[in-house]
Amino acid sequence: MDLDILMAPIILFIIFVAPIWLILHYRSKRQVSQGLTEEEFNLLNELVDKADKMTQRIGTLESILDAESPEWRQRHER
């Protein structure tokens, strides 16, 4: 009796869930192994450029703050 209750979910899992799970798993593995597309690579380079510009801007702002208010770092670390 207990075995019959477990068989239905197991059969449903094997017929429906497992094949979809395997297909999606191997599709994602294939996409990862192919690497970045040209569009993704260009987008990544754009983001790197923006991050570099932002780093320079932050450095500039910190140097301005250091010149105008030398103790600003101690006040805002609390």
VMD Tcl script that draws the C-alpha trace (Angstrom):
set ca {
  {0.00 0.00 0.00}
  {2.76 2.48 0.95}
  {4.67 1.53 -2.18}
  {1.69 2.44 -4.39}
  {1.55 5.93 -2.86}
  {5.22 6.54 -3.67}
  {5.12 5.07 -7.18}
  {2.86 7.74 -8.70}
  {5.09 10.72 -7.81}
  {8.21 8.79 -8.82}
  {6.73 7.90 -12.20}
  {5.59 11.49 -12.77}
  {9.04 12.74 -11.85}
  {10.74 10.31 -14.24}
  {8.37 11.07 -17.13}
  {8.03 14.84 -16.85}
  {10.52 16.51 -14.51}
  {13.73 14.56 -15.13}
  {13.85 15.03 -18.94}
  {13.18 18.77 -18.70}
  {15.75 19.06 -15.93}
  {18.38 17.24 -18.02}
  {17.65 19.30 -21.14}
  {17.97 22.58 -19.27}
  {21.10 21.40 -17.47}
  {22.97 20.42 -20.61}
  {21.78 23.50 -22.51}
  {23.24 25.74 -19.79}
  {26.48 23.71 -19.78}
  {26.81 24.23 -23.53}
  {26.22 27.98 -23.23}
  {28.83 28.29 -20.49}
  {31.41 26.35 -22.49}
  {30.91 28.57 -25.54}
  {32.07 31.65 -23.62}
  {30.97 35.21 -24.17}
  {29.33 36.35 -27.38}
  {30.78 39.37 -29.16}
  {27.90 41.52 -27.88}
  {28.47 40.38 -24.29}
  {32.21 41.00 -24.62}
  {31.58 44.53 -25.92}
  {29.15 45.21 -23.08}
  {31.70 43.95 -20.56}
  {34.36 46.26 -22.02}
  {31.91 49.17 -21.81}
  {31.28 48.42 -18.15}
  {35.01 48.26 -17.47}
  {35.48 51.67 -19.12}
  {32.63 53.16 -17.08}
  {34.08 51.71 -13.87}
  {37.49 53.22 -14.70}
  {35.92 56.63 -15.34}
  {33.95 56.40 -12.11}
  {37.13 55.51 -10.19}
  {38.86 58.57 -11.63}
  {35.89 60.79 -10.72}
  {35.82 59.46 -7.17}
  {39.55 60.12 -6.87}
  {39.04 63.67 -8.10}
  {36.18 64.26 -5.68}
  {38.20 62.89 -2.77}
  {41.16 65.13 -3.62}
  {38.84 68.17 -3.76}
  {37.33 67.22 -0.40}
  {40.81 66.66 1.05}
  {41.84 70.16 -0.05}
  {38.68 71.90 1.15}
  {37.96 69.91 4.29}
  {40.90 67.80 5.41}
  {39.03 66.05 8.21}
  {36.04 64.88 6.16}
  {37.11 61.25 6.28}
  {37.21 61.10 10.08}
  {33.78 62.73 10.37}
  {32.13 60.25 8.02}
  {33.78 57.03 9.20}
  {31.66 56.91 12.35}
}
mol new
graphics top color blue
foreach p $ca { graphics top sphere $p radius 0.5 }
foreach p [lrange $ca 0 end-1] q [lrange $ca 1 end] { graphics top cylinder $p $q radius 0.2 }
display resetview
